[in-house]
Amino acid sequence: MFFNLIFTPILALVAAILLIFPVGIPVVEIPERRRMRGWWALRWAWHLWAVRRLHRFVHPLRLYFKYESRHMAARVLALYSGLTRQEGFEGYRLSYWRWYATITLAFAERERRRSARHLGMSALMGAGGGQVFVGETWRPVPQGGAGITRVGQISPVYYRKVAGGLPILQDVSMFPGNIFFVDSGTTVQGSDTAGFGTHPDAPFLTVDFAIGQCTASQADVIFVLPGHYEDLAAAETIDADVQGISIIGVGNGPDRPQFVYDATDAQWDVGAHGVHMQNLIFQPSIAAVVGGIDVETTITDTFLEDIEAIVGEAADGTDEFVDFILVKQTCTRTHIKGLLYAHHASCDASQTAISLTADSDRVHIEGFWIEGSGAGWVAGIESLVTLSTRMLIERGVIICDAEPGIELLTGTTGVIRDVDIFSNLATIAAATVADGMAHFNVRYVEVGNESNAAVKTASVND
């Protein structure tokens, strides 16, 4: 650095003198062209040195203020949020990183607008395709116009403000709509009141209230937090009646959200299309609960994932669901995945784990484990009123006592594949009553220590 500071201007001056007065030429009047050449060489050398020195001094400062100022601003805003006890404050560290992300996004948007304003480049905002920043507003790229045209999103991460909390970055490929939280254990911080529910520290208390805050067809999500517990009393129902919502339980094993039925007419209804329910536990607390989950007539595209019905609260055979999942008429594309169902061995009112009470199309049941027994038991999966079409039942286990694993009305069509049935029947073929269903790898065992046998006879040329 010292060498550059002292000798660079000296070398530049020597080079300029040599250009003006070349060695070996007599001292005579220098033509105008040579004098001009020397003058520009001197100016160029001086400019090179000055710009270099200025760049080495100024550029680090620009970088420092460009990036470090964001951290400084984020620290100040996080400290302010903590000192003023802002609602939804999540601690200094998390607040700092959220403010930093917000500031960074603001700078990125400013640069984006500058580029679009000066260059007319196509940019992308939301899922609407190419847009150009013209007249202080984002406008769609004209049909056939110039510029970059993209289909889809550059990134699924979007900035979103949260009422009562700090802004967040949200992955809209997973959660494009509102996100709500429910936890019955936070009666002090939480409430079934508008303004709550957007933060896990101040959640709603009941699922049905959270459903009422959702907006149809924008894929809102309700996260039911670990340890949540709800009692459903007489004639009390949870009605998932907002289209396209997801109700997702958080937690593992006994920490999963649990819903207990204290009356025979208590029920969870699915009353809108495209509802997704996941990772929830259901338990009867009285004899002969009519139904656990009721997919109502003409409701389509319901997805029940990793749902479990556990032994009644009394654990003595007196508490049970008559039919756990009821699929009513024209419930097209109902999908039940990962169902676990069991009741006490001495229950006598339970009839089935999944009951199709009327005709539906493209019902898909997979990955299940069903255990049923008792005087009232009919089958693990049954449809006895009207026939359904194009059913798919696959990858499951049914254990029952002297009753078929699957019993469907004559003429019901579809496929049963990779299903194991453990029962005690007069014939192997009686393990399924489904004359219109193709059987692929459907196996039967009658007693322990035996190997499986194919339920139906092998197909032959006709």
N, C-alpha and C positions, 0 to 999 in steps of 0.2 A: 504493500500500500504506500509506503514512504517513497519507494522508487518511482511508482507511477505519479505520485504527487509532485516530485521534484523534477524528474528527468523527462517526462512526457512533453511538457511545453517546450523544453530546451530542444529536444529532438525535432519537434514540429518546426521550430524557428530555423534550425540548421537546414532542414529539408527545404524550407521555403527559400532560404538564401541561395542554396545550391541550384534550385530551379531558376532563380532570377539571374544569378551570376555563375554559370557553369565553369568548372575548373578547366584551365587551358585556353580560354577565350580572352582575347585582349579586352581591357576595360574601354569599351566604346559605348556610344549611345545605343540603348536597347530598343529594338523595335516595339511598337505598341502592342503587337500580339503577344510577345514574350512577357512584357510587363503584366498584361492581363492574365496570362497563364499563371504566373507566379502569385499574383494577388488571389486568384481563386484557389490555388493550392494552399496558400496560407489560411484562407478562410475555412477551407475544408478541414485542414488539420486542427484548427482551433475549435471548430464545431464538433469534430469527433471527440476531442478531449473533453469539452464542456458537457456534451450530452452524456458521455460515459460517466463522468463524475456525478452529474445530476441524477442519472438513472440509478446509480449505486446508492445514492443517498435517499432519493425520493421513493423508489419502488418498494423497498421494505416497509416504509411508512404507509404506502397505499395498501399493501397486503395486510398490514397490521390493523389499520382502521376498517378495512373491508371485512375481515373475518373476526378479529378479536372484539370489535365493537358489538357484534351480534351476541357474543358470550356475555359481555358486560351488560348489555341491555336486558338479556334474559335473566341474569343474576339480580339486577335491580327490580325487575317486574316480579320475579319469584319472591324476593324479600318483601316487596310491597304487598303481595297477595297474602303472605304469612302474617305480616304486622297488622294488616287491616282485617284479618280473619274473613277472607272472602269465602262465600258459600261454595262448598265443594272443594276446598283446598285439600290437596292430597299429600302434603309434605313438600319440603323445600326442593329435594332432589328431583322428584317427578314433575313438580311445577316448573323448575328450571328447564328441563328437557322439553317440555311441551311448549313453553314460551320460545325457546330456541328454534324448534321446528316451525312454529308460526311465523317468526321473523324471517327464517330462511325461505319459507314459501312466499312471503311477501316480496322479498328481493327477487326471487325467481320469476314471479309474475310481472314485476316491473321490467326486468330485462326482456321478458317475453313480449311485452307490449311495445317496448322500444324497437325491438327487431321487427315486429310486425308492422309498426307504424312507418319505419324508415325503409324497409325492404319490401313490404307488401307480401311477406311470406305467409303461407297457410299455417295455422296453428290449430290446436285441438283443445276444446273445453268440453268436458262431459262426454257422453256417448253419442253426440249428434254428428260426428264426423268432422271434416275440415272446416275451419272458420278463420276469418281474417279480421284483424283489429282495424276498423275504419271508423272515423268520426267518434272516437272515444268509446266505441262499443264493439263487441264481438259479433260478426255477421257470417252467415254461411258462405262458403266459397261458391261463386256463381257457377252454374252448370256450364261446362266446357271452358271455364276460365283457367288462367295459368296458376301456378303455385303447386305446393306439395299437397297431395290428396291422400289421406290415410283413412282406413276403415277400421273402426274399433278404437280402443283406448291405448294411449301411450303407456300409462301406468294405472293400475286399479286403486292406487292410494289417493284419497281425496281429503282435503281439509274440511272439517265440519265443526261448527259451533255447538256447544252443549249448554242448554239452559241451566243456570245455577252452577256451572262448572267451567273448567278451562277447555279451550279448543283441543280437538284430537285429530289424529290422522286415521282414517277409516278405510279398510279394504273393501271397496264396493263390489268386488267380485264375489265376496262371501256375504256381506251385510250391507246391501245398498240402501236399506230403509232405516227407520228408527230402531234404537236398541234400548230395551227396558230391562230392569232387574227386579226380581221378586225374592223376598226373604222374610219368612214369618218370624224369625228370631230377633229382628231389629225393631222392636215395638217402640223404642225410644227415638231412634234416628229415622225410622221409616214411617210411612203412612200411606193409606189409600186416598191420596189427595193429589190434585193437580199440582205440578211442580216437583213432585218426587218421582222416583223410578228411573231416572237417567244416570244414576251413579250407584254402585254397589254399597256405598256407605249410607245412602239415603234411599232405600228401595221402596217399592210397593210391598204390601203385606200379603196380598192374595192374587192368584193367577187370573181370576175372572175380571178383577178390576183392571189389571194390566192389559187384558185383551180389549177392554173397552177403550183404551187409549191408543190402540193401533189404527192405522189407516189401511184400507183395503188395497190390494194389488200393488204394494210397493215393497213387499218382502220384509216387513218389520219382524224383529226377533225379540223374544222374551227369554232371558236367561233366568232360570229358577236355581237359586244358589244352594250350595251344599247345606244339608240339615233342615231344609224347608219342610214344614209339616202342616197339612191342612185336613181338617175334619169336614166332611160333607154331611150335614144334618138332614132332617126330613124334607123331602121335596126340594132339596138344594142341588143345584147343578152348576157345573162349569161349562159354559157354552163357547166353544171355539168357533165363533160366527163371523170372523173377519177373514176375507179371502187372502190367501197367500202368506199367512203368518207362520212362523216357526216358534215352537215352545220347546226349549232345550234345557234339560236338567244337567246341572254341573255337579260332579262328585263321583266317587267310586264306592261300590259296595253299599254298606248301610248309610253312607253319607248322601246318597242320591235323594232327590226330593220325593216325598211320600204323601200319598193321598188316601185317607181312610174313610170308608163308607159307614156311617152310623145309622143309616135308615135304608129300608128296602127299596125306596123310590129315589134315593140319591143317585146321581148319574153324571158322567162326563159326556157331553154331546159334541159332535163335530158337525157344525151347521153351516160351513162355507167350503168352497172349493179350494184345493191346493194347500190344505193345512198339514204341517209337519210337526209331529210330536216325537221326542227322543229322550231316552235315558230317564224314565220315570218309573216309580214303584206304586202299585195299587194294592190295597188290602181291605178285605171286608171285615166289618166289626159287628155284624149282626147276621142272623140266618136269612138265607134266600134273598140276597141282593139281586134284583131283577137283571141288571146289566152294569158292566163296568164302563165300557166305552161304546157309545152308540153313534155309528156313522149314519147320519140321517138320510132319508129318501132323496134320491137324485144328486147327492153330493159326490163329486168326482175328485180324483187325484189326491186322495188322502194318503199320507205316508206315516205309518206307525213304526218307529225304529227303536229297537232295544228297550221294549216295554216289558215289565215283569209284574205278574200277579203272584203274590206270596200267600202263604198259609194265613188263615184268619187270625184276628187279634187274640181270640181266646185260646187258640191252639189246641182245641179239643174236638174239632169236627162240627161245632155248632155254627160257625161263621163261614159263609161261602158265597161265591157268585153263581147264580144259575147259569147264565151265559156271560162269559167275560167280554168278548168283543162281538158286537152285533153289527152286521153289514146289511143295510136295508136295500130297497129296490133301486136299480139303475145306478149303482155306485161304481161307475166305470173307473178302471185303472186304480182301484184301491190296492195299496202295497203295504204288506205287513212283513217286516224283516226283524229277525233276532228276538222273537217272542219267547219268553220263559214263563211257563204256567205250571202251578202246582197247588194242590189243596190237601187238607188233612185226609188221611186214609179212611176215616170213618164218616166223611161227609156223605149225605144221602140226597141232597137237593141239586148238586152240581150236575149240569148236563153236557156242557161242551166249552172248549176254550175259544173257538171261533165258530160263529154261526152266521151263515148267509140266509137271511130270512126271506129273501125274494131274489128275482133274477138280476144278475149283474154281468158285466162283460170285462174281460181282461183283468180279473182279480189275480194278484201275484202274492203268494205266501212262501216265504223262504227262511232258512236258518233258524228253525224253531225247535224247542224242547218242551213237550207237553206230557204231563203226568195226570191221569184222571182215573177215578174209580168210584164205587158206591152204587146204590140201588138206582139212582136217577141218571147215571152216566149213559150218554148216547154214543158219542164219538169225540175224538180230539178235534176234528174239523168236520162240520156237517152242513148240508144244504138240502133240506127235505121238503120245502114248500113248492118252489118253482125252480126250474133248471136254469143254470147259468152257462155262459159260453166262454170258450178260450181261456180257461183257468190254467194257472201254472202253480203247482205245489212242488217244492224242491228242497233238498238238503235239510232234512229234519228228522227228529226222533219222536215217536209217540209210544208211551207206555200206558197201558190201560188194562182193565180187569174184565175179561170175557166179553169185550165189545170191540167192534171194528175201530181201526185207527182213523179211517176216513170214510164217511158215508155221504154220498151225493145222490141227488134225485136222478132217476133214469133219464138219460138223454143229455146230461151235463157233459160238455166237451172240454178238451184240453189235455194237459200232460201232467203226470206225476212221475218224478224222477229222484233217485238218490234219497229215498225215504226208508227208514228202518222202523218196524212196528214190532213191539214186544207185548203179546197178549196171550189169552188162553181161549182159543176158538175151536169149533168142531172141525173146521177145515182151514187149510192155509189160504185158499182163495177168498175166504170170508174176511181176511184182514182189511180189505178195501171193498166197499160197495160203490162202484163207480164204473158202470158198464160202457160209458162213452169216453172214458179217459185212457189215453195211451200210457202204459207203464214201462218205465226205463229204470232198471236197477232198484226196484221196490222189493224189499226183503222182509222176511218174517221169522221170528223166533218165538217158540211157545214156552219153553222153560230154560232156566239157566244151564250153562255148560253144553248148550247145543249150538251148532252152526246155523247160519241163516239159510232160508230156502226162498226161491223166487215166488212172489205172490201169485202171479198169473202165468199161464202156460205160454211157451215161446210162440212167437209169430211164425206162420208157415205160408208158403206160396198158395195162392188161391186162383 
